[in-house]
Amino acid sequence: MNEELIHPLVPPLKKIAFVTLGCKVNQYETQIIRESFPPQFYGNAERHEEADIFIINTCTVTSRSDQKTRKIIRNLKKSYPNAFIVITGCYAERSAEELESMPEVDLVVGNKDKQKIAEKIHGILHGSSPLPCLPKQEDFLHSSISEFHDHTRAFVKIQEGCESFCSYCIIPYVRGPLKSKPKDIIIQESKNLIAQGTKEIVLVGIHLGQYGKEAGQAGLYPLLQDLANLEGDYRLRLTSIEIHEVTPLLIDFIASHPKMTPHLHIPLQSGEDSVLQRMNRKYTTQDFFNTCEMVRDKISYPAITTDVIVGFPGETQEQFEKTAKFCEKIGFSRMHIFPYADREGTVASQMGDKVSEEAKKRRVEMLTQIAQKSQTKYLEGFLGKTIRVLVEQQEKDRIFSGLDEHYVRVQFVGSQEQIGHFVSVKILETEKDYLKGILE
């Protein structure tokens, strides 16, 4: 045995398991937290059974999100009673005292102190013992990731905060005002990820389209110009962006630049104007329709995906039917449909004329049928075509799957070494929500 490797002051290696709930921003921030732990003292637990520490990065967008978190906490503590359980994220920011009162929880850290989690955990577990090799603790907007653990696509956070204050949304209260990551840090972070083989950079933020606006900068478009012109074989994707931020300039750039994916996720939320007003959404259905038409006029076979809330307070059956017809008219390639739920602390939670749970359930079912028809029609447009797919995972036996540039999942017979690489697939069949094809 090499005695030089043994040191009485070095604590035994602690293994950490991460549980990430909610949005892509949380997934990025989990990676930042993971990389803040020096490998001399802490390692990743490949399985929960190996973990000494659990870090749960939470979402609080709905009350169900909170319930899910509490259930996970209790189940983990029941299964692993000796584990040290840390709660962070938006639920921790919003309801720290509630979480601290849970006997299963050892540490609660809000969004503002996420970057200090490693330091806090080490201080608790090892008392006054310092961790001299701990990296400098910077805020998340001046930090970068070196890899994206267990992902073929890398999320890169470019901004924080939201000031829209939609009447149903708690996020501005737990994420704070607009803040943007310096452009040079984003560029270098993306360069590094591409150099090590990342094939897709996904830009994420709480209000992505407001990048740079709080500092009076030119905004998202100049950043995209630089990111789309880096060296390497990769593609660049935007996450959710608001309709008024889908400008002619942005549309033309996506249409003309081969590294930009022809996919826009534009939240609709309602297809009825008076409901949009009560939601404090700052556009009309005509605005939304006109922009989608412009997208389709300029971009070849674009994917337009969306979010819709049904059963918002005061939404009548007639208003809902207008939303349903509007969604049919747009023909989204995919829809995420949510029944409205009160979020304590929001304006909408104080509104009267609540829609019954039974009515919300019926409306979700009706809109889901419309969404499925639109998605099927969109998928059928790929039959007989050959598309480029980034291979992500093995489904079963020799069946592998990945995403194409339109954010469509594709299955085919492949091999393990193709994971993380582009392949060309000729599409032969459509399924409910994905395509099937053969390698070319």
URTABEL-V209467 format. One record per helix or strand of 2 or more residues. SS is the DSSP state (@ for helix, = for strand). FROM is the first residue (numbers start at 1). TO is the last residue. If there is no record, write none. Layout:
BEGIN
ss: (SS | SS)
from: (FROM | FROM)
to: (TO | TO)
END
This chain:
BEGIN
ss: (@ | = | @ | = | @ | = | @ | = | @ | @ | = | @ | @ | = | @ | = | @ | = | @ | @ | @ | = | @ | @ | = | @ | @ | = | @ | = | @ | @ | = | = | = | @ | = | =)
from: (3 | 14 | 24 | 42 | 48 | 53 | 63 | 84 | 90 | 96 | 107 | 111 | 140 | 153 | 171 | 179 | 183 | 200 | 208 | 213 | 220 | 235 | 243 | 248 | 263 | 273 | 285 | 303 | 317 | 334 | 348 | 357 | 386 | 399 | 409 | 416 | 422 | 435)
to: (5 | 20 | 35 | 44 | 50 | 58 | 79 | 89 | 94 | 100 | 109 | 126 | 142 | 160 | 175 | 180 | 195 | 205 | 210 | 215 | 227 | 238 | 245 | 256 | 265 | 278 | 298 | 310 | 330 | 339 | 350 | 380 | 396 | 404 | 413 | 418 | 430 | 439)
END
